[in-house]
Structures are given as structure tokens and as C-alpha cells.
């Protein structure tokens, strides 16, 4: 019986794994990045907009190595992504207003590589978000939220949806093949940070509401791909999810406290509450077609 291994949403046969081994054997001097690009090209692994999924290929290679199926070339210390860290990010010397109205209108600055806003965005998340941040992977869209005076208030990041999560999948009502086809139209709110010195009631729910009104248009402009649903995972023991509820996100259940990398079902991870926000009134039909 042919043994299939599913990684990064892709079913791998023994022949596929042999293709990876042959690629590594034929090009021993290639960097991990070059191997990832070549593998994505070999499989014509692309997003719906035609973008090469080399970062997904990179993750797949790492998972194959973790399982002892391949050996990747050594990491190159001179290459890779450098995480910008601000020398210091003190609280403002001038106190921020304490009411939401006094901050209005807010601006949502889309994050573009190489800009000053991008450097601050990445530094804020790496320093102040409890999950940290090592830079974007795959399709992503981030916003730096500022007040009327241009002062930074919050960071919001969206990226690829989770491959499987029972509460979401039951809520949408799709089968296996529908889920595989529909996932590109779902996006994950992977990071949300109100800067620690910003203590303004109702700001978080207001930011969530505002950003979702522009997200589908910005995602379409960037990737030529529509969005129909947004998801997020809130660590239950750490947060109550109040701002998501206030912004009309729907709580659909909890994760089982197991990592998606846990093949033996023994590795416990924090339980997370799953919240969803439909971006289209007919989202189920569009995701299940």
C-alpha cells in the first residue's frame, strides 16, 4: 500500500520524497533558500495568483528533516532574514489621550518591506508580543495603526489560515476536498498588539472592526485573490477574547491542546479559543463550492 505523508497541505508519496533527495544530492552547494525555490518550481507549487510558494516549500523541507527523511545543507550564517530591533522603545514622554475619540481619525499604514514603518512594526512585535516575531512567511498583510498625531498605537498582522481546525471546519461545513480548495480564501489574524503604553478603552475592538473593512480590498490588490473568512486563535489561559467578541467575531469552539506537528498525540500546547469573522454574507457557499 502506497504510504502518503501530508505536510504543508500537500500529499507526499515516496516518489515525491525521492525527488527532494535527488535535488539535494545533485546540488550540494545550494543554500536552503535556493533548494526551496527549485522544489517549488519543480512541483509548480503556486498560490492562486501565481506566486511561487517557496516559503511553504522551505517549511516542508524542515519538517522532512525533522522526521529524518532528508538532510538539508547547513544554515548560512551570513544569509537569512535579520530581525530589526529598536535600540529602545520607551513609552511616549507626552501622555496619550485616554479616550478613543481624542485619537481619531486613526490611520492604517500597510506594511511594505524596507520602509521605516515596517522596521517599527517588526520591532514592536518581536519585543512586545508574547509570541515574538521573526518576520513574515508566505502571503501576509500587516498594518501599523497610528492616531491623528501619527503616534503608533497598534500592530495587526494577517497570514495563511490553519490547515485544519475542527471548530472552524465544522462551522464552515466543508468536506476534505472543499477545505483544500477553500483555504486560500481564508486568512488568519496571527498577531494583534496594542502597544503596552496605550491604555485606551474600546481601542482594540475599534481597530479590529476598522481593519476588517479594508482587509479584503487590500488583500485583493496585493494577491489578486478574494477573502471570505478571517480566523484567529486566542490563548484561553492568557486572554479572554473580549475585544474580538466586542468586534462581532464569532466564537466557534476551542482547539484540543495539541500541536499540528504532534504525530503521536502526546505534545500538549495551550488550548486556544477559535474566533471567526465572515467577510461575505454568502461565505459558506463560496468556500464549499
N, C-alpha and C positions, 0 to 999 in steps of 0.2 A: 504494500500500500504506500502510495506517494505521501511523504511527510511534508506538510505545509507549515511554515513558520510565518506568523503575521507580525510585522514591525512597521511602525510609522504608517499604518493604514495600508500596507502593501503585503500581499501574499507572496512569500518566497519559497520556491521549490529548491531542491538540491542543486539543480542546474543553475538557478539564479545565484546561489552562494558560490558555486564553482566559477561563475562569471566574475564575481568580485575577487576571488582568489587569483584568477588569471590576470586581472587588471593590476593587482598589486605585484604579482610576480614579474610581469612584463615591464613595469615601470618602477623599479625600486627607489629611484631618486626623486620621485614625485612627492610633493607635500600633501598633507591630508586634504587641504582645500582643493588642490588640483585633482586628486582622486575623486573627491565628491562631485566636482563638476563633470568629470569624464563619465562617472557612473550615471548621473542624471541624464547626460546626453545619450549614453548607451541605451538606456531604458526609455528615452524620450519622456522623462518624468517632469511634467509641467503643470502649472496652475491653469485654470480655465482661461485666463488672459494670456497664456503662452509663456509666462515667466518660468525659467528653469528652477526646479526645486532642489537646488544644490545644498541648501541648509538641511532640508529633510533627509537628503542622501547622507550628509555628514552625521546626523543623529542616528541613522540606520547603521552606518559603519561602526559607530561607537558601541551600539547595542550588540552587533555581531561580535565585536572584540570582547565585550563583557562576558559573552557566552562562550568564549574560547574558540569561536569558529574561524576567525581570521586574526592576523596580527598587522596592525597599522604601522606606518612609519613613525619614528619619534616626532614629538611635537617640536616645532621650530621656535626657539626662544625669541628670535628677532621678529617673528611674524605674529599674526593674530590681532585681535581687537584689543585696544588699550582702553581701560575704563577711566574716564576723566574724573578726577576728584578735586573738588574745590579746596583751596588752602584752608579756608574756614567759611562756614555758612552761619554767621551769627543771626540772632533774631534782630529785626529792624530796631534801630535806635529810636525811631518815631513810632509810637504805638499805633497799631492798625485800628480803624473804626470797629466797633463791636456789633454793629447792625449790618445786615445784608444790604439793605437799601443804600447805605452810605458807601458801599463798594461799587455800586452799579454805575455804568454798564460794565459787565465783565467781558474780557476778550479771550478767545480760544486760539492759541497760536499753534498751528500744526507743526510737528517736529520734523525737520529736514536735516539730513546729515551735514555736518560741517558748520552749522550755524551756532551762534552763541546760545540761543535758546536750547538747542539740542544738548550742548555741554552742561548747562544748568539742569536740564531735565534728567539727564543720566546721572549726574552727581547727586541730585536730591534723592532719587530712588535708591541709589547704591548706599547712601548714608542713612536715610530716614525710614525707608520701607522695611518692614520686618523680614521680608523675603529677599531683600537685596536686589541687585540688578546688574547683569553683566552685558547688557546691550540687546538689541532686538534680534530675533531669529525668525526667518521666513516672512510671510506677509504680516505687516503690522502698521498701526497708525497711532501716534501719540499726540497729546495736546498739553501745552503748558498754559495754565489758566492764570490770568492776571486781572487786577482790579482797574478801576478807572484811572489810577495814577501810574499804571504799569508795574505795580508791585506783584511779585509772584505769590500765588495762593495755593495752587494745587497742580498735581500731575495725574493724567489719565492715559492709560495705555490699553490698546486692543490688539489681539493677535489671533492665532489659529485656535479653533474650537477643540475641545477634548474629543479624542477619538471615540470613546464610549463612556457614557454615564447613565445608569438606569433611570434616575428620576427625569432627566431631560428626554431620554428616548421614549419613555412611556408617555410623557406629556405631549410630545410631537405625534406619536403613534405610528412611527415608521418601522419597516422591517429592515433586515440587514442590508439588502441591496439599495433600498431607499436612503438609508443612513449614509452609506458610502457616497451616493450621488448627491445627497443634500448637504453634507458637511461644509463644502466650500461657501455655502450661503449663510453659515452661522459663524459668529465671531465671539471671542472670549475677552471680557474685561479682566485682563490679567494683573493689572496694577491700578490702584486708586489711592492717592496720597493727598491728604490735606496737610500742608506744611505745619510742623508742630507749634510754631508761634502764632498760627492763625486760629483764633478762638472765636468763631462767628456762628451763632445759631442758624440752622437751616441752610448753611452754605453747601454742605456735602450733597444733600438731596437736590438742591437747585442746580449744582454743577452737573449731576447725573442726568437730570431732565434736559438741560440745555445741550449737552454734548450729544445725546442720542438723537436730537432733532437734526443735527448736521452730519452725524456719522455716515448714514447711508450715501449721501451725496459725495462726501469726501472719499469714501472707500471706492465708490464707482469711478470717480475721477482718477484715482490712483491706480486701480487694478482692473478697471473696465468690467466690474463684476458686482451684481446687486447683493444686498444683505436682507435677510428676512427675520433673523432672530439673533439676540445677544444673550450670552450666558455669563455667569460669574460664580465663583466658589468662595464662600465666606467661612473662615475657620471658626467653628462653633464655640470652642472654649475661649477664643480671643475676642470675638466681636459678636454683637447682637444682630447686625444687619439692618439696623434701624433706618439708615439713610436710603438703602435700597427699597425697603418697604414704603418709605415716605415718597419715593420717586416712582411708585406704582410698578415696581418689579414684582414678579410672581414667585413666591416660594413653592418649589415643587418637590422638595424632599431633601434627603441627606445622602452623602456618599457612605460607603461601607467601611471607611478607615483602612483601605488597602491601597498600596501603590500600584499604578498600572504596570510597573516593572516587576511586580511580585508574582512570579510564576508559581511559587509553592504556597501562596496564600498565608504566609507567616509574618510578613513585614507589616507592622502596624504604623499607620500615619494618622495625623489628626483628622477627625471627622469634619466634613465641610457641608454647610448648607448650600443648596443649589438654588440660584435665582435666575429667572429668565425674563426677557423683555421682548415681546413680539414687535417687529418693525413694520409689519404689514397685517392688515386685518384678515387676510386670506393666507397667512403664513403656513398653515398645516398643508393645504392643498399644494402650495408651491414647493414645499420641502418633501412632499411624499409623491410627487409626480414621477 
